[in-house]
Amino acid sequence: MRGADELRLAADALPAAARSLHEGGGKMQMAYAWFPDTGRAEVCYLAAPGAGRPFQLWRVSEAGALPSLSDCWPLLSWYERETHDLCGIEFAGHPEPLPLVLHEGAAPVAPPLSPEYPRAAAVDYSPQPPAIPKVLGPDVQELPWGPVVADVVESSQQIFFYLGEHILHHRPRLFFKHRGMEKRFQGVDPMLGMVLAERVSGVGSASHALAYCQAVEAAAGVQVPPRAAWLRCLLVELERLYNHLHYFGMLAEATTLKVGGAEGKLLEERLKQVNGRLTGSRFLRNLLCPGGLRRDLEIPYDFVRMLSGVQREASDYLDNLERTHSYLDRLLTTGVLPRQIAFDQGATGPVERASDLRRDLRRDHPYAAYDELDFEVPTRTAGDANARAEVRAEEIVASFALVFHLVTRLPEGSVRTDCRPEPGSEGLGWCENPRGALFYALHVGADGRLARVKIKSPSFSNWRVFPYTVHDTNMMDFAINQASFGMTVAGCDR
């Protein structure tokens, strides 16, 4: 696969390879399966040996059950369960062999991502109680909250076992509105797939489109013109800014600062208006394409003035939050994520950086024009809600500086080059989404259309981590802790 070094492994060699990666200071990113032949699956593991070193794609032909690697890499637990649900592959020795994507009562006629599954068929479903471990005790209460709740909230169910206000165990139950996005890519022309990529997670439209386009470009073996690379950085930094300001609005609201919540969302809206003024789309859609950009961008004469005004207001807003004692009291020591758990369970983005893990794809594996840009990657050591907020606040400052640098030093030239991947080609693309590491692994079939697209979403990773900050805490802090993670359900329920 272009974009990663390939290793072909036998199934029985997987555990040793996983241990070697761990001992060498690398990190596992994801696992998935696809069907290069009608009747046989191939399981792929994406590994990152270290900053500045090429990614590795481990390829294993399915031959019965594969050994589970979740004892060495706990973050793979969800990927193995997802692969079992959607591709029908068994993982021997898995510590929690329960459904993940397909809820209890789902009865597909075949694994949904296999060639045998009828494309237009719905999955038969009869509701059944969730298979979750029981927490025993005479006074333990169980509270299933959701998936239908008030307000404009994405569908998920939070299951609590608690004593009074004390949470003994928490389990998020997601995938109520799983849209089968990876299945939707199958059979699509690679040049049109970015329309789907932009809609995997609406608030990550630009970063998803960029990761997808870079996967297509890797498969085709092309590089985009310098001006297109710089403009791509501009777009995803603008996306980071409005997402982080939305985050602070939600976090302030969770701490009952209604004015602070409204101000954060107003600043988010102001930035979306800047996006619309620059591109014609508040969500920065319909601009990126494989090979560069659909069209060149002319920076509006008032762009810097508009953005400078938002920057000043955002700076004042963040300063006011940091001086608000009731706000800080609710964040400090809330939802602590220790460094080792963050690493083992696969935390990513601001969540991992707040737990003293200095990882950022823009710096560690530069793409677009990031190898020409200078910026800081902020970290904290406390691992609590306040640390996660502080990391995002510093990222806002850095992103504003990057945007001003980009718009004032844009190179001249074209913004698009010819890009058409050959049949049978493969490519890996990545982007540091506002919520963390985002990957697209792409396989082109013999007919020149997409045979498989795998999406590694940062919210999928962080939802996996989140319960470890909830166990043994209290109910009053739950909403604040959840807001401090800044996850989306759509990004997880691909």
C-alpha positions in Angstrom: 0.0 0.0 0.0 1.5 3.4 -1.0 1.8 5.6 2.1 2.9 2.6 4.3 5.5 -0.1 4.3 3.9 -3.6 3.9 4.6 -6.7 6.0 2.9 -10.0 5.1 2.6 -12.1 8.3 1.3 -15.5 9.1 -1.5 -15.5 11.8 0.7 -17.2 14.4 3.4 -14.4 13.9 1.0 -11.7 14.9 1.5 -11.8 18.7 5.3 -11.6 18.4 5.0 -8.7 16.0 2.6 -6.8 18.3 5.0 -7.2 21.3 7.9 -6.1 19.2 6.1 -2.9 18.2 5.2 -2.2 21.8 8.7 -2.8 23.1 10.1 -0.6 20.3 8.0 2.4 21.4 5.6 2.3 18.5 1.9 2.4 18.4 -0.9 0.4 16.8 -3.4 2.6 15.0 -6.2 0.4 13.8 -7.2 -3.0 12.3 -9.7 -3.8 9.6 -10.6 -6.5 7.1 -11.5 -6.5 3.4 -12.3 -9.1 0.8 -9.8 -9.0 -2.1 -11.2 -12.4 -3.3 -14.9 -13.4 -3.2 -14.5 -16.0 -0.5 -11.5 -15.0 1.6 -10.8 -12.0 3.8 -7.5 -10.2 4.5 -7.0 -8.6 7.9 -4.8 -5.4 7.9 -3.2 -3.8 10.9 -1.9 -0.2 10.7 1.2 0.4 12.9 3.2 3.5 13.6 6.8 2.6 14.6 7.5 6.2 15.6 7.6 9.8 14.6 9.2 10.4 11.2 9.2 6.7 10.4 6.9 5.2 7.7 3.7 3.6 8.8 3.5 -0.2 8.5 0.6 -2.2 7.1 0.6 -5.7 8.4 -1.4 -8.0 6.1 -2.7 -11.4 7.2 -4.7 -13.8 5.1 -7.6 -15.1 7.1 -7.3 -18.8 7.8 -9.8 -19.5 10.6 -9.7 -17.5 13.8 -6.9 -15.0 14.2 -5.3 -14.5 17.6 -6.6 -11.4 19.4 -4.0 -8.8 20.0 -6.0 -6.8 22.6 -4.0 -8.2 25.5 -0.9 -6.4 24.1 -2.8 -3.5 22.4 -6.1 -3.0 24.3 -7.1 -0.3 21.8 -7.6 -3.1 19.2 -10.4 -4.6 21.2 -13.0 -2.4 19.5 -11.5 -2.9 16.1 -11.6 -6.7 16.5 -15.2 -6.6 17.7 -16.1 -4.3 14.8 -14.4 -6.6 12.3 -16.2 -9.6 13.8 -19.6 -7.8 13.5 -19.1 -6.5 9.9 -16.8 -9.1 8.3 -17.5 -12.3 10.3 -13.9 -12.9 11.4 -13.2 -14.6 14.7 -10.5 -13.4 17.1 -9.5 -16.2 19.5 -8.9 -15.2 23.1 -10.7 -11.9 22.9 -11.4 -10.7 26.4 -14.8 -9.2 25.6 -16.4 -11.1 22.7 -19.6 -9.0 22.6 -21.4 -7.2 19.8 -20.2 -3.7 19.1 -21.7 -2.2 15.9 -24.5 -4.8 15.4 -26.6 -4.6 18.6 -28.0 -7.7 20.2 -30.9 -8.9 18.1 -29.4 -8.0 14.8 -29.5 -10.9 12.3 -27.8 -10.0 9.0 -28.0 -12.7 6.3 -24.2 -12.4 5.9 -21.5 -10.2 7.3 -22.5 -6.7 6.1 -19.1 -5.9 4.5 -18.7 -9.3 2.8 -19.3 -9.8 -0.9 -22.2 -12.2 0.0 -24.3 -9.5 1.6 -27.1 -8.3 -0.6 -26.4 -4.6 -1.2 -30.0 -3.4 -0.9 -31.1 -5.7 2.0 -31.9 -4.3 5.4 -30.6 -6.1 8.5 -33.3 -8.0 10.4 -33.5 -6.8 13.9 -35.6 -7.7 17.0 -34.7 -5.7 20.1 -33.0 -7.5 22.9 -31.4 -6.4 26.2 -27.8 -5.3 25.9 -25.1 -7.8 26.8 -23.2 -6.0 29.6 -21.5 -7.2 32.7 -23.6 -6.9 35.8 -22.4 -5.0 38.9 -23.6 -6.9 41.9 -24.6 -5.5 45.3 -27.7 -4.9 47.3 -27.8 -1.2 46.8 -26.4 -0.9 43.2 -28.7 0.8 40.8 -28.7 0.6 37.0 -29.5 3.7 34.9 -29.8 3.4 31.1 -29.9 7.0 29.8 -30.8 7.5 26.2 -30.6 6.9 23.3 -33.6 9.3 22.9 -32.9 12.5 24.9 -34.0 16.1 24.9 -32.3 18.9 22.9 -30.3 18.4 19.7 -28.2 15.5 20.8 -26.8 12.6 18.8 -28.2 9.2 19.6 -26.3 7.2 22.2 -27.0 5.3 25.4 -25.1 5.8 28.6 -25.5 2.9 31.0 -24.5 3.6 34.6 -24.2 1.3 37.6 -24.1 3.6 40.7 -24.5 4.0 44.4 -26.2 7.3 45.3 -24.1 9.8 43.2 -21.1 7.4 42.9 -20.6 5.7 39.5 -19.2 2.2 39.9 -19.2 1.4 36.2 -20.1 3.1 33.0 -20.6 1.8 29.5 -21.4 3.8 26.4 -23.7 2.1 23.9 -23.2 3.6 20.5 -24.0 2.8 16.8 -27.8 3.4 17.0 -27.6 5.3 13.8 -24.7 3.5 12.1 -24.9 4.6 8.5 -22.7 2.0 6.9 -20.5 4.7 5.3 -17.6 2.4 4.6 -20.0 0.1 2.7 -21.3 3.1 0.8 -17.8 3.7 -0.7 -17.8 0.3 -2.4 -18.3 0.5 -6.1 -17.9 4.3 -6.2 -15.5 6.0 -8.6 -12.4 7.1 -6.6 -12.8 10.7 -7.9 -16.3 10.9 -6.5 -15.7 9.3 -3.1 -14.8 12.6 -1.4 -18.4 13.6 -1.6 -19.1 10.7 0.9 -15.9 11.5 2.9 -17.2 15.1 3.5 -20.3 13.7 5.0 -18.9 11.1 7.4 -18.8 13.8 10.1 -20.2 17.1 9.2 -18.0 19.1 11.6 -14.9 17.4 10.1 -15.8 17.8 6.5 -12.5 19.3 5.4 -10.2 17.0 7.4 -12.1 13.9 6.2 -12.0 15.1 2.6 -8.3 15.8 2.9 -7.4 12.4 4.4 -9.5 10.7 1.7 -7.9 12.8 -1.1 -4.4 12.0 0.1 -5.3 8.3 0.1 -6.4 8.5 -3.5 -3.3 10.6 -4.4 -1.0 8.0 -2.7 -2.7 5.2 -4.7 -2.2 7.2 -7.9 1.4 8.2 -7.0 0.9 12.0 -7.5 1.7 15.1 -5.5 -0.5 18.2 -5.5 0.9 21.6 -6.5 2.4 23.7 -3.7 -0.4 26.3 -3.7 -3.0 23.5 -3.3 -1.0 22.0 -0.4 -0.9 25.4 1.4 -4.6 26.1 0.8 -5.4 22.6 2.2 -3.6 23.5 5.4 -5.5 26.8 5.6 -8.9 25.0 5.3 -8.2 22.4 8.0 -6.9 25.0 10.4 -10.0 27.0 9.9 -12.0 23.9 10.7 -9.9 23.3 13.8 -10.7 26.8 15.0 -14.5 26.7 14.8 -14.5 23.2 16.3 -12.4 24.2 19.3 -14.6 27.3 19.9 -17.7 25.1 19.7 -16.0 22.9 22.3 -15.5 25.7 24.7 -19.2 26.8 24.3 -20.3 23.3 25.1 -17.9 23.0 28.0 -19.0 26.3 29.5 -22.6 25.3 29.2 -21.9 22.0 30.9 -20.5 24.0 33.9 -23.8 26.0 33.9 -22.2 29.2 32.5 -25.0 30.0 30.1 -23.5 33.3 28.9 -20.2 31.6 28.4 -21.8 28.8 26.5 -23.7 31.3 24.2 -20.5 33.3 23.6 -18.5 30.3 22.5 -21.2 29.2 20.1 -21.4 32.8 18.8 -17.6 32.8 18.1 -18.1 29.5 16.3 -20.7 31.0 14.2 -18.5 34.0 13.4 -15.8 31.7 12.2 -18.3 29.7 10.0 -19.2 33.0 8.4 -15.5 33.6 7.7 -15.4 30.2 6.1 -18.4 31.0 4.0 -16.9 34.3 2.9 -13.7 32.5 1.8 -15.1 29.3 0.2 -18.8 29.6 -0.2 -19.4 26.9 2.4 -19.6 27.3 6.2 -18.4 23.7 6.5 -15.7 24.1 3.9 -17.2 21.6 1.6 -17.1 21.1 -2.2 -13.5 22.4 -2.6 -11.0 19.6 -2.0 -10.7 16.9 -4.7 -8.1 14.2 -5.5 -5.2 16.1 -7.2 -5.7 19.3 -5.3 -8.6 21.7 -5.2 -11.6 22.0 -7.5 -10.9 25.7 -8.0 -8.5 28.3 -6.8 -9.3 30.5 -3.8 -9.0 34.3 -3.9 -8.5 35.6 -0.4 -11.1 38.3 0.2 -9.8 41.8 0.8 -11.4 41.8 4.3 -10.5 38.3 5.3 -7.6 39.2 7.6 -9.7 42.0 9.2 -12.6 39.6 9.8 -10.4 36.9 11.3 -8.5 39.4 13.4 -11.7 40.5 15.0 -12.7 36.9 15.9 -9.2 36.3 17.2 -9.4 39.2 19.6 -12.8 38.2 20.9 -11.7 34.6 21.2 -8.6 35.6 23.2 -10.8 37.7 25.6 -13.3 34.9 25.9 -10.7 32.3 26.8 -9.1 34.7 29.3 -12.5 35.3 31.0 -13.1 31.5 31.3 -9.7 31.0 32.9 -10.5 33.7 35.5 -13.9 32.2 36.3 -13.5 30.2 39.6 -16.7 28.3 39.3 -15.7 27.1 35.9 -12.2 26.0 37.0 -13.6 24.3 40.1 -15.7 22.0 38.0 -12.8 21.1 35.6 -9.9 20.6 37.9 -9.4 16.9 38.8 -12.5 15.9 36.8 -12.2 12.9 34.5 -8.6 12.1 35.0 -7.1 10.0 32.3 -3.6 8.6 33.3 -0.9 8.6 30.7 -0.6 4.8 30.5 -4.3 4.2 30.1 -4.4 6.9 27.4 -1.7 5.1 25.5 -3.0 1.6 26.0 -6.6 2.4 25.1 -5.8 4.5 22.1 -6.6 8.1 23.1 -5.9 10.6 20.4 -5.8 14.3 19.7 -6.1 16.9 22.5 -7.3 14.0 24.8 -4.0 12.2 24.6 -1.9 15.4 24.6 -3.6 16.4 27.8 -2.3 13.1 29.3 1.4 13.9 28.4 1.5 12.0 25.1 3.0 14.4 22.5 1.6 13.1 19.3 0.4 15.1 16.3 0.3 13.9 12.7 1.0 17.4 11.4 4.4 17.2 13.1 5.2 13.4 13.3 4.1 12.5 9.8 3.8 15.8 7.9 1.3 16.1 5.0 0.1 18.9 2.7 2.5 21.8 3.6 3.0 21.1 7.3 6.6 20.3 6.8 7.1 24.0 5.8 5.2 25.4 8.8 6.4 26.1 12.3 4.0 25.5 15.2 3.9 24.2 18.8 2.2 21.0 19.9 0.9 21.8 23.4 0.7 19.1 26.1 -0.3 18.8 29.7 0.4 16.2 32.4 -2.7 16.3 34.6 -4.9 14.4 32.2 -8.1 16.0 33.7 -10.9 18.1 32.1 -8.9 21.3 32.7 -5.8 19.9 31.0 -7.9 19.0 27.9 -9.3 22.5 27.8 -5.9 24.1 28.2 -4.5 22.0 25.3 -7.4 23.2 23.0 -7.0 26.8 24.1 -3.3 26.7 23.1 -4.2 25.0 19.8 -6.6 27.9 19.1 -3.7 30.4 19.5 -1.5 28.3 17.3 -4.1 27.8 14.6 -4.8 31.5 14.3 -1.1 32.1 13.9 -0.9 29.4 11.2 -3.9 30.8 9.3 -2.4 34.3 9.2 0.9 32.9 8.1 -0.7 30.8 5.3 -2.9 33.6 3.8 0.0 36.1 3.7 2.6 33.7 2.1 0.5 31.6 -0.3 2.7 30.5 -3.3 1.4 31.2 -6.8 0.6 28.5 -9.3 -2.0 26.0 -10.2 -4.1 24.2 -7.6 -4.8 20.8 -9.3 -2.9 18.0 -11.1 -4.3 15.0 -12.9 -5.0 12.1 -10.5 -6.4 8.8 -11.5 -5.5 5.7 -9.5 -4.9 2.5 -11.5 -7.0 -0.6 -11.0 -5.7 -2.7 -8.1 -3.8 0.3 -6.5 -4.0 1.1 -2.8 -3.2 4.2 -0.7 -3.1 5.5 2.8 -4.0 9.1 3.7 -4.1 10.8 7.1 -4.9 14.1 8.8 -4.8 15.6 12.3 -8.5 16.2 12.7 -9.6 18.7 15.5 -10.4 15.6 17.6 -7.2 13.6 16.7 -5.7 11.2 14.3 -7.8 10.4 11.2 -6.8 7.8 8.6 -8.3 6.5 5.3 -7.0 3.2 3.9 -8.2 2.8 0.3 -8.2 -0.3 -2.0 -9.1 0.1 -5.7 -10.7 -2.9 -7.3 -9.8 -4.5 -10.7 -12.6 -2.5 -12.3 -11.1 0.8 -11.2 -13.8 1.5 -8.6 -13.4 1.5 -4.8 -13.3 -2.0 -3.3 -12.7 -1.0 0.3 -12.3 2.2 2.2 -11.5 2.0 5.9 -11.9 5.1 8.1 -10.0 5.4 11.4 -12.0 8.1 13.2 -10.7 10.0 16.3 -14.1 9.9 18.0 -14.2 6.1 17.6 -10.8 6.0 19.5 -11.8 8.5 22.2 -15.2 6.9 22.9 -13.2 3.7 23.6 -11.1 5.6 26.2 -13.8 7.7 27.8 -15.3 5.2 30.3 -11.9 4.8 32.0 -12.4 8.4 33.2 -15.9 7.8 34.4 -15.6 4.7 36.6 -15.4 5.6 40.3 -16.4 9.2 39.8 -19.7 11.0 40.5 -22.9 11.7 38.5 -22.6 15.5 38.9 -19.3 15.5 37.0 -20.3 13.2 34.1 -21.7 15.9 31.7 -18.6 18.1 32.3 -16.2 15.2 31.7 -18.0 14.1 28.5 -17.9 17.7 27.2 -14.2 17.9 27.9 -13.6 15.0 25.5 -15.3 16.9 22.7 -16.3 13.7 20.8 -19.0 13.3 18.2 -21.3 10.3 17.8 -21.4 10.6 14.0 -17.7 10.4 13.8 -17.9 7.1 15.7 -21.0 5.6 14.1 -19.6 5.7 10.6 
